Amino acid sequence: MNNSNDIEIESQLDSFCEQVRKQQTLWLLSAPDGGVASVTSAYDDSKDVLLLWHSEALAQQQCVNEWQDYTAIDISLSEYLDELAPALHDDGVWVGVNWAEGACSELSAQSLVNALTD
């Protein structure tokens, strides 16, 4: 049986996937040195989580404090599916969707592929 937190996470993921499928684009934050915004998993201190957003506006809102010099950049859905997700999977990096206020839905890169192509 799902608790209300699980239902909220699933709803957030469904909304993210719907928007990404519609726009065929995902957004991430790029650092001046070419790195990208990531955090340590809230569930596993040994796991890195690459942050993704479904819109430029949501991504850009996070460009404050330690990420003030970052810029929202887009990647196509096909680039995520064909290139980024396999690389993240190989590196053991998870993804976090629509990170805000220090929280997001975390899942494996392959689980996001499955959700986006379902």
Secondary structure, 3 states (H helix, E strand, C coil): CCCHHHHHHHHHHHHHHHHHHHHCEEEEEECCCCCECEEECCCCCCCEEEEEECCHHHHHCCCCHHHCCCEEEEEEHHHHHHHHHHHHHHHCCEEEEEEECCEEEEEEHHHHHHHHHC
